[in-house]
Amino acid sequence: MRWRRARGQPIDRRDLELSELRRRLERSEAELQKARTVIEIQGNVSALLEQMLGTEGASESESSGR
């Protein structure tokens, strides 16, 4: 068993595991937020490209007399 320096009390393995799991959870939540942001941006880019290509397609159809 390890000992805490400041208080002189033993560190429980469960406490160590709990703090490691909390750090992992924080990292995972941060990665998830980044992924959600990327997905949102990709959706916006896709919608914008679709709008731009749709507008070009309509302009080409009108100018070719269709």
PyMOL Python script that loads the backbone (N, CA, C, O; Angstrom):
from pymol import cmd

cmd.read_pdbstr("""\
ATOM      1  N   MET A   1       0.848  -1.186   0.000  1.00  0.00           N
ATOM      2  CA  MET A   1       0.000   0.000   0.000  1.00  0.00           C
ATOM      3  C   MET A   1       0.891   1.246   0.000  1.00  0.00           C
ATOM      4  O   MET A   1       1.887   1.292   0.722  1.00  0.00           O
ATOM      5  N   ARG A   2       0.551   2.226  -0.781  1.00  0.00           N
ATOM      6  CA  ARG A   2       1.313   3.478  -0.813  1.00  0.00           C
ATOM      7  C   ARG A   2       0.846   4.400   0.307  1.00  0.00           C
ATOM      8  O   ARG A   2      -0.230   4.233   0.882  1.00  0.00           O
ATOM      9  N   TRP A   3       1.693   5.368   0.586  1.00  0.00           N
ATOM     10  CA  TRP A   3       1.353   6.314   1.641  1.00  0.00           C
ATOM     11  C   TRP A   3       1.289   7.721   1.074  1.00  0.00           C
ATOM     12  O   TRP A   3       2.095   8.118   0.232  1.00  0.00           O
ATOM     13  N   ARG A   4       0.316   8.451   1.556  1.00  0.00           N
ATOM     14  CA  ARG A   4       0.211   9.867   1.189  1.00  0.00           C
ATOM     15  C   ARG A   4       1.205  10.634   2.036  1.00  0.00           C
ATOM     16  O   ARG A   4       1.297  10.442   3.248  1.00  0.00           O
ATOM     17  N   ARG A   5       1.937  11.494   1.382  1.00  0.00           N
ATOM     18  CA  ARG A   5       2.966  12.237   2.114  1.00  0.00           C
ATOM     19  C   ARG A   5       2.359  13.289   3.037  1.00  0.00           C
ATOM     20  O   ARG A   5       2.782  13.424   4.185  1.00  0.00           O
ATOM     21  N   ALA A   6       1.385  14.024   2.551  1.00  0.00           N
ATOM     22  CA  ALA A   6       0.855  15.154   3.311  1.00  0.00           C
ATOM     23  C   ALA A   6       0.108  14.708   4.565  1.00  0.00           C
ATOM     24  O   ALA A   6       0.273  15.297   5.633  1.00  0.00           O
ATOM     25  N   ARG A   7      -0.697  13.687   4.435  1.00  0.00           N
ATOM     26  CA  ARG A   7      -1.552  13.308   5.560  1.00  0.00           C
ATOM     27  C   ARG A   7      -1.044  12.075   6.303  1.00  0.00           C
ATOM     28  O   ARG A   7      -1.480  11.795   7.419  1.00  0.00           O
ATOM     29  N   GLY A   8      -0.130  11.348   5.688  1.00  0.00           N
ATOM     30  CA  GLY A   8       0.367  10.150   6.334  1.00  0.00           C
ATOM     31  C   GLY A   8      -0.624   8.999   6.321  1.00  0.00           C
ATOM     32  O   GLY A   8      -0.475   8.043   7.082  1.00  0.00           O
ATOM     33  N   GLN A   9      -1.636   9.083   5.461  1.00  0.00           N
ATOM     34  CA  GLN A   9      -2.628   8.019   5.366  1.00  0.00           C
ATOM     35  C   GLN A   9      -2.344   7.169   4.131  1.00  0.00           C
ATOM     36  O   GLN A   9      -1.857   7.678   3.122  1.00  0.00           O
ATOM     37  N   PRO A  10      -2.646   5.891   4.210  1.00  0.00           N
ATOM     38  CA  PRO A  10      -2.399   5.044   3.042  1.00  0.00           C
ATOM     39  C   PRO A  10      -3.323   5.401   1.881  1.00  0.00           C
ATOM     40  O   PRO A  10      -4.470   5.802   2.078  1.00  0.00           O
ATOM     41  N   ILE A  11      -2.789   5.242   0.648  1.00  0.00           N
ATOM     42  CA  ILE A  11      -3.589   5.473  -0.553  1.00  0.00           C
ATOM     43  C   ILE A  11      -4.226   4.136  -0.940  1.00  0.00           C
ATOM     44  O   ILE A  11      -3.529   3.139  -1.124  1.00  0.00           O
ATOM     45  N   ASP A  12      -5.499   4.125  -1.055  1.00  0.00           N
ATOM     46  CA  ASP A  12      -6.220   2.925  -1.450  1.00  0.00           C
ATOM     47  C   ASP A  12      -6.109   2.748  -2.966  1.00  0.00           C
ATOM     48  O   ASP A  12      -6.195   3.727  -3.708  1.00  0.00           O
ATOM     49  N   ARG A  13      -5.920   1.523  -3.427  1.00  0.00           N
ATOM     50  CA  ARG A  13      -5.835   1.269  -4.868  1.00  0.00           C
ATOM     51  C   ARG A  13      -7.104   1.734  -5.578  1.00  0.00           C
ATOM     52  O   ARG A  13      -7.052   2.164  -6.730  1.00  0.00           O
ATOM     53  N   ARG A  14      -8.229   1.649  -4.898  1.00  0.00           N
ATOM     54  CA  ARG A  14      -9.484   2.106  -5.507  1.00  0.00           C
ATOM     55  C   ARG A  14      -9.459   3.608  -5.757  1.00  0.00           C
ATOM     56  O   ARG A  14      -9.995   4.084  -6.757  1.00  0.00           O
ATOM     57  N   ASP A  15      -8.840   4.348  -4.853  1.00  0.00           N
ATOM     58  CA  ASP A  15      -8.716   5.800  -5.046  1.00  0.00           C
ATOM     59  C   ASP A  15      -7.851   6.112  -6.259  1.00  0.00           C
ATOM     60  O   ASP A  15      -8.164   7.005  -7.047  1.00  0.00           O
ATOM     61  N   LEU A  16      -6.744   5.354  -6.401  1.00  0.00           N
ATOM     62  CA  LEU A  16      -5.874   5.550  -7.561  1.00  0.00           C
ATOM     63  C   LEU A  16      -6.622   5.241  -8.860  1.00  0.00           C
ATOM     64  O   LEU A  16      -6.543   5.986  -9.837  1.00  0.00           O
ATOM     65  N   GLU A  17      -7.345   4.127  -8.841  1.00  0.00           N
ATOM     66  CA  GLU A  17      -8.108   3.740 -10.034  1.00  0.00           C
ATOM     67  C   GLU A  17      -9.187   4.769 -10.340  1.00  0.00           C
ATOM     68  O   GLU A  17      -9.414   5.108 -11.501  1.00  0.00           O
ATOM     69  N   LEU A  18      -9.845   5.260  -9.313  1.00  0.00           N
ATOM     70  CA  LEU A  18     -10.893   6.256  -9.503  1.00  0.00           C
ATOM     71  C   LEU A  18     -10.337   7.529 -10.125  1.00  0.00           C
ATOM     72  O   LEU A  18     -10.954   8.093 -11.029  1.00  0.00           O
ATOM     73  N   SER A  19      -9.170   7.994  -9.652  1.00  0.00           N
ATOM     74  CA  SER A  19      -8.624   9.210 -10.251  1.00  0.00           C
ATOM     75  C   SER A  19      -8.164   8.975 -11.678  1.00  0.00           C
ATOM     76  O   SER A  19      -8.288   9.867 -12.517  1.00  0.00           O
ATOM     77  N   GLU A  20      -7.639   7.800 -11.970  1.00  0.00           N
ATOM     78  CA  GLU A  20      -7.254   7.481 -13.351  1.00  0.00           C
ATOM     79  C   GLU A  20      -8.491   7.430 -14.249  1.00  0.00           C
ATOM     80  O   GLU A  20      -8.465   7.944 -15.367  1.00  0.00           O
ATOM     81  N   LEU A  21      -9.549   6.827 -13.779  1.00  0.00           N
ATOM     82  CA  LEU A  21     -10.783   6.756 -14.569  1.00  0.00           C
ATOM     83  C   LEU A  21     -11.382   8.141 -14.797  1.00  0.00           C
ATOM     84  O   LEU A  21     -11.933   8.415 -15.863  1.00  0.00           O
ATOM     85  N   ARG A  22     -11.274   9.003 -13.808  1.00  0.00           N
ATOM     86  CA  ARG A  22     -11.778  10.370 -13.980  1.00  0.00           C
ATOM     87  C   ARG A  22     -10.968  11.126 -15.032  1.00  0.00           C
ATOM     88  O   ARG A  22     -11.534  11.854 -15.847  1.00  0.00           O
ATOM     89  N   ARG A  23      -9.636  10.953 -15.017  1.00  0.00           N
ATOM     90  CA  ARG A  23      -8.789  11.588 -16.046  1.00  0.00           C
ATOM     91  C   ARG A  23      -9.146  11.059 -17.430  1.00  0.00           C
ATOM     92  O   ARG A  23      -9.257  11.827 -18.385  1.00  0.00           O
ATOM     93  N   ARG A  24      -9.322   9.751 -17.534  1.00  0.00           N
ATOM     94  CA  ARG A  24      -9.683   9.159 -18.829  1.00  0.00           C
ATOM     95  C   ARG A  24     -11.045   9.667 -19.301  1.00  0.00           C
ATOM     96  O   ARG A  24     -11.236   9.928 -20.488  1.00  0.00           O
ATOM     97  N   LEU A  25     -11.981   9.803 -18.379  1.00  0.00           N
ATOM     98  CA  LEU A  25     -13.305  10.311 -18.732  1.00  0.00           C
ATOM     99  C   LEU A  25     -13.207  11.743 -19.259  1.00  0.00           C
ATOM    100  O   LEU A  25     -13.831  12.079 -20.265  1.00  0.00           O
ATOM    101  N   GLU A  26     -12.435  12.575 -18.590  1.00  0.00           N
ATOM    102  CA  GLU A  26     -12.264  13.960 -19.038  1.00  0.00           C
ATOM    103  C   GLU A  26     -11.658  14.010 -20.441  1.00  0.00           C
ATOM    104  O   GLU A  26     -12.115  14.775 -21.291  1.00  0.00           O
ATOM    105  N   ARG A  27     -10.626  13.192 -20.683  1.00  0.00           N
ATOM    106  CA  ARG A  27     -10.006  13.152 -22.022  1.00  0.00           C
ATOM    107  C   ARG A  27     -11.008  12.665 -23.061  1.00  0.00           C
ATOM    108  O   ARG A  27     -11.088  13.220 -24.157  1.00  0.00           O
ATOM    109  N   SER A  28     -11.768  11.636 -22.721  1.00  0.00           N
ATOM    110  CA  SER A  28     -12.752  11.088 -23.664  1.00  0.00           C
ATOM    111  C   SER A  28     -13.838  12.108 -23.980  1.00  0.00           C
ATOM    112  O   SER A  28     -14.257  12.236 -25.130  1.00  0.00           O
ATOM    113  N   GLU A  29     -14.291  12.830 -22.967  1.00  0.00           N
ATOM    114  CA  GLU A  29     -15.308  13.852 -23.194  1.00  0.00           C
ATOM    115  C   GLU A  29     -14.770  14.970 -24.079  1.00  0.00           C
ATOM    116  O   GLU A  29     -15.496  15.492 -24.925  1.00  0.00           O
ATOM    117  N   ALA A  30     -13.514  15.340 -23.895  1.00  0.00           N
ATOM    118  CA  ALA A  30     -12.904  16.377 -24.738  1.00  0.00           C
ATOM    119  C   ALA A  30     -12.787  15.895 -26.178  1.00  0.00           C
ATOM    120  O   ALA A  30     -13.064  16.650 -27.110  1.00  0.00           O
ATOM    121  N   GLU A  31     -12.376  14.638 -26.367  1.00  0.00           N
ATOM    122  CA  GLU A  31     -12.286  14.082 -27.716  1.00  0.00           C
ATOM    123  C   GLU A  31     -13.654  13.997 -28.370  1.00  0.00           C
ATOM    124  O   GLU A  31     -13.795  14.274 -29.561  1.00  0.00           O
ATOM    125  N   LEU A  32     -14.658  13.618 -27.597  1.00  0.00           N
ATOM    126  CA  LEU A  32     -16.019  13.544 -28.118  1.00  0.00           C
ATOM    127  C   LEU A  32     -16.496  14.914 -28.567  1.00  0.00           C
ATOM    128  O   LEU A  32     -17.119  15.032 -29.622  1.00  0.00           O
ATOM    129  N   GLN A  33     -16.220  15.946 -27.793  1.00  0.00           N
ATOM    130  CA  GLN A  33     -16.629  17.297 -28.168  1.00  0.00           C
ATOM    131  C   GLN A  33     -15.940  17.729 -29.457  1.00  0.00           C
ATOM    132  O   GLN A  33     -16.563  18.352 -30.317  1.00  0.00           O
ATOM    133  N   LYS A  34     -14.643  17.397 -29.595  1.00  0.00           N
ATOM    134  CA  LYS A  34     -13.927  17.718 -30.832  1.00  0.00           C
ATOM    135  C   LYS A  34     -14.553  17.005 -32.014  1.00  0.00           C
ATOM    136  O   LYS A  34     -14.734  17.599 -33.077  1.00  0.00           O
ATOM    137  N   ALA A  35     -14.887  15.728 -31.833  1.00  0.00           N
ATOM    138  CA  ALA A  35     -15.493  14.955 -32.920  1.00  0.00           C
ATOM    139  C   ALA A  35     -16.847  15.545 -33.303  1.00  0.00           C
ATOM    140  O   ALA A  35     -17.170  15.634 -34.488  1.00  0.00           O
ATOM    141  N   ARG A  36     -17.625  15.940 -32.330  1.00  0.00           N
ATOM    142  CA  ARG A  36     -18.934  16.547 -32.625  1.00  0.00           C
ATOM    143  C   ARG A  36     -18.761  17.853 -33.399  1.00  0.00           C
ATOM    144  O   ARG A  36     -19.523  18.144 -34.320  1.00  0.00           O
ATOM    145  N   THR A  37     -17.757  18.632 -33.019  1.00  0.00           N
ATOM    146  CA  THR A  37     -17.488  19.893 -33.715  1.00  0.00           C
ATOM    147  C   THR A  37     -17.092  19.623 -35.165  1.00  0.00           C
ATOM    148  O   THR A  37     -17.564  20.301 -36.077  1.00  0.00           O
ATOM    149  N   VAL A  38     -16.225  18.630 -35.373  1.00  0.00           N
ATOM    150  CA  VAL A  38     -15.796  18.281 -36.731  1.00  0.00           C
ATOM    151  C   VAL A  38     -16.993  17.822 -37.561  1.00  0.00           C
ATOM    152  O   VAL A  38     -17.139  18.226 -38.715  1.00  0.00           O
ATOM    153  N   ILE A  39     -17.840  16.991 -36.987  1.00  0.00           N
ATOM    154  CA  ILE A  39     -19.021  16.501 -37.703  1.00  0.00           C
ATOM    155  C   ILE A  39     -19.947  17.657 -38.074  1.00  0.00           C
ATOM    156  O   ILE A  39     -20.490  17.695 -39.178  1.00  0.00           O
ATOM    157  N   GLU A  40     -20.123  18.593 -37.153  1.00  0.00           N
ATOM    158  CA  GLU A  40     -20.970  19.756 -37.426  1.00  0.00           C
ATOM    159  C   GLU A  40     -20.386  20.591 -38.568  1.00  0.00           C
ATOM    160  O   GLU A  40     -21.114  21.027 -39.460  1.00  0.00           O
ATOM    161  N   ILE A  41     -19.081  20.809 -38.533  1.00  0.00           N
ATOM    162  CA  ILE A  41     -18.421  21.595 -39.589  1.00  0.00           C
ATOM    163  C   ILE A  41     -18.536  20.874 -40.927  1.00  0.00           C
ATOM    164  O   ILE A  41     -18.812  21.497 -41.952  1.00  0.00           O
ATOM    165  N   GLN A  42     -18.323  19.556 -40.914  1.00  0.00           N
ATOM    166  CA  GLN A  42     -18.441  18.785 -42.159  1.00  0.00           C
ATOM    167  C   GLN A  42     -19.852  18.880 -42.727  1.00  0.00           C
ATOM    168  O   GLN A  42     -20.031  18.976 -43.941  1.00  0.00           O
ATOM    169  N   GLY A  43     -20.840  18.855 -41.863  1.00  0.00           N
ATOM    170  CA  GLY A  43     -22.222  18.998 -42.313  1.00  0.00           C
ATOM    171  C   GLY A  43     -22.463  20.358 -42.938  1.00  0.00           C
ATOM    172  O   GLY A  43     -23.139  20.469 -43.962  1.00  0.00           O
ATOM    173  N   ASN A  44     -21.911  21.392 -42.322  1.00  0.00           N
ATOM    174  CA  ASN A  44     -22.059  22.745 -42.857  1.00  0.00           C
ATOM    175  C   ASN A  44     -21.372  22.888 -44.212  1.00  0.00           C
ATOM    176  O   ASN A  44     -21.916  23.503 -45.129  1.00  0.00           O
ATOM    177  N   VAL A  45     -20.171  22.317 -44.335  1.00  0.00           N
ATOM    178  CA  VAL A  45     -19.435  22.368 -45.597  1.00  0.00           C
ATOM    179  C   VAL A  45     -20.210  21.615 -46.680  1.00  0.00           C
ATOM    180  O   VAL A  45     -20.322  22.078 -47.814  1.00  0.00           O
ATOM    181  N   SER A  46     -20.734  20.463 -46.316  1.00  0.00           N
ATOM    182  CA  SER A  46     -21.501  19.666 -47.269  1.00  0.00           C
ATOM    183  C   SER A  46     -22.732  20.425 -47.753  1.00  0.00           C
ATOM    184  O   SER A  46     -23.023  20.443 -48.949  1.00  0.00           O
ATOM    185  N   ALA A  47     -23.445  21.044 -46.837  1.00  0.00           N
ATOM    186  CA  ALA A  47     -24.635  21.808 -47.202  1.00  0.00           C
ATOM    187  C   ALA A  47     -24.268  22.986 -48.103  1.00  0.00           C
ATOM    188  O   ALA A  47     -24.972  23.283 -49.067  1.00  0.00           O
ATOM    189  N   LEU A  48     -23.168  23.649 -47.782  1.00  0.00           N
ATOM    190  CA  LEU A  48     -22.722  24.788 -48.578  1.00  0.00           C
ATOM    191  C   LEU A  48     -22.331  24.348 -49.986  1.00  0.00           C
ATOM    192  O   LEU A  48     -22.709  24.988 -50.967  1.00  0.00           O
ATOM    193  N   LEU A  49     -21.572  23.253 -50.085  1.00  0.00           N
ATOM    194  CA  LEU A  49     -21.183  22.742 -51.405  1.00  0.00           C
ATOM    195  C   LEU A  49     -22.406  22.313 -52.205  1.00  0.00           C
ATOM    196  O   LEU A  49     -22.493  22.573 -53.405  1.00  0.00           O
ATOM    197  N   GLU A  50     -23.336  21.661 -51.545  1.00  0.00           N
ATOM    198  CA  GLU A  50     -24.563  21.235 -52.217  1.00  0.00           C
ATOM    199  C   GLU A  50     -25.324  22.451 -52.748  1.00  0.00           C
ATOM    200  O   GLU A  50     -25.837  22.439 -53.867  1.00  0.00           O
ATOM    201  N   GLN A  51     -25.384  23.483 -51.936  1.00  0.00           N
ATOM    202  CA  GLN A  51     -26.072  24.709 -52.343  1.00  0.00           C
ATOM    203  C   GLN A  51     -25.349  25.348 -53.530  1.00  0.00           C
ATOM    204  O   GLN A  51     -25.981  25.779 -54.495  1.00  0.00           O
ATOM    205  N   MET A  52     -24.023  25.403 -53.447  1.00  0.00           N
ATOM    206  CA  MET A  52     -23.256  26.023 -54.537  1.00  0.00           C
ATOM    207  C   MET A  52     -23.380  25.214 -55.824  1.00  0.00           C
ATOM    208  O   MET A  52     -23.575  25.788 -56.895  1.00  0.00           O
ATOM    209  N   LEU A  53     -23.272  23.910 -55.735  1.00  0.00           N
ATOM    210  CA  LEU A  53     -23.368  23.066 -56.918  1.00  0.00           C
ATOM    211  C   LEU A  53     -24.792  23.058 -57.476  1.00  0.00           C
ATOM    212  O   LEU A  53     -24.993  23.003 -58.689  1.00  0.00           O
ATOM    213  N   GLY A  54     -25.760  23.112 -56.590  1.00  0.00           N
ATOM    214  CA  GLY A  54     -27.161  23.176 -57.032  1.00  0.00           C
ATOM    215  C   GLY A  54     -27.430  24.467 -57.771  1.00  0.00           C
ATOM    216  O   GLY A  54     -28.162  24.464 -58.761  1.00  0.00           O
ATOM    217  N   THR A  55     -26.862  25.568 -57.323  1.00  0.00           N
ATOM    218  CA  THR A  55     -27.037  26.864 -57.974  1.00  0.00           C
ATOM    219  C   THR A  55     -26.344  26.866 -59.328  1.00  0.00           C
ATOM    220  O   THR A  55     -26.891  27.387 -60.300  1.00  0.00           O
ATOM    221  N   GLU A  56     -25.145  26.289 -59.406  1.00  0.00           N
ATOM    222  CA  GLU A  56     -24.431  26.216 -60.684  1.00  0.00           C
ATOM    223  C   GLU A  56     -25.182  25.349 -61.671  1.00  0.00           C
ATOM    224  O   GLU A  56     -25.282  25.694 -62.849  1.00  0.00           O
ATOM    225  N   GLY A  57     -25.710  24.236 -61.210  1.00  0.00           N
ATOM    226  CA  GLY A  57     -26.459  23.337 -62.088  1.00  0.00           C
ATOM    227  C   GLY A  57     -27.686  24.021 -62.654  1.00  0.00           C
ATOM    228  O   GLY A  57     -28.009  23.835 -63.827  1.00  0.00           O
ATOM    229  N   ALA A  58     -28.375  24.807 -61.844  1.00  0.00           N
ATOM    230  CA  ALA A  58     -29.567  25.521 -62.311  1.00  0.00           C
ATOM    231  C   ALA A  58     -29.176  26.599 -63.310  1.00  0.00           C
ATOM    232  O   ALA A  58     -29.889  26.814 -64.290  1.00  0.00           O
ATOM    233  N   SER A  59     -28.058  27.281 -63.080  1.00  0.00           N
ATOM    234  CA  SER A  59     -27.605  28.332 -63.993  1.00  0.00           C
ATOM    235  C   SER A  59     -27.208  27.737 -65.337  1.00  0.00           C
ATOM    236  O   SER A  59     -27.518  28.303 -66.386  1.00  0.00           O
ATOM    237  N   GLU A  60     -26.522  26.596 -65.309  1.00  0.00           N
ATOM    238  CA  GLU A  60     -26.099  25.959 -66.562  1.00  0.00           C
ATOM    239  C   GLU A  60     -27.310  25.477 -67.365  1.00  0.00           C
ATOM    240  O   GLU A  60     -27.322  25.583 -68.591  1.00  0.00           O
ATOM    241  N   SER A  61     -28.305  24.959 -66.695  1.00  0.00           N
ATOM    242  CA  SER A  61     -29.498  24.464 -67.374  1.00  0.00           C
ATOM    243  C   SER A  61     -30.239  25.612 -68.072  1.00  0.00           C
ATOM    244  O   SER A  61     -30.710  25.470 -69.200  1.00  0.00           O
ATOM    245  N   GLU A  62     -30.330  26.739 -67.382  1.00  0.00           N
ATOM    246  CA  GLU A  62     -31.038  27.887 -67.937  1.00  0.00           C
ATOM    247  C   GLU A  62     -30.274  28.484 -69.122  1.00  0.00           C
ATOM    248  O   GLU A  62     -30.884  28.898 -70.107  1.00  0.00           O
ATOM    249  N   SER A  63     -28.949  28.529 -69.028  1.00  0.00           N
ATOM    250  CA  SER A  63     -28.155  29.149 -70.101  1.00  0.00           C
ATOM    251  C   SER A  63     -28.070  28.248 -71.327  1.00  0.00           C
ATOM    252  O   SER A  63     -27.843  28.748 -72.429  1.00  0.00           O
ATOM    253  N   SER A  64     -28.244  26.939 -71.176  1.00  0.00           N
ATOM    254  CA  SER A  64     -28.168  26.056 -72.318  1.00  0.00           C
ATOM    255  C   SER A  64     -29.542  25.896 -72.994  1.00  0.00           C
ATOM    256  O   SER A  64     -29.658  25.193 -73.998  1.00  0.00           O
ATOM    257  N   GLY A  65     -30.560  26.536 -72.456  1.00  0.00           N
ATOM    258  CA  GLY A  65     -31.874  26.537 -73.080  1.00  0.00           C
ATOM    259  C   GLY A  65     -32.715  25.328 -72.720  1.00  0.00           C
ATOM    260  O   GLY A  65     -33.663  25.017 -73.440  1.00  0.00           O
ATOM    261  N   ARG A  66     -32.419  24.664 -71.681  1.00  0.00           N
ATOM    262  CA  ARG A  66     -33.206  23.495 -71.272  1.00  0.00           C
ATOM    263  C   ARG A  66     -34.397  23.861 -70.465  1.00  0.00           C
ATOM    264  O   ARG A  66     -35.154  22.985 -70.049  1.00  0.00           O
TER     265      ARG A  66
END
""", "prot")
cmd.dss("prot")
cmd.show_as("cartoon", "prot")
cmd.util.cbc("prot")
cmd.orient("prot")
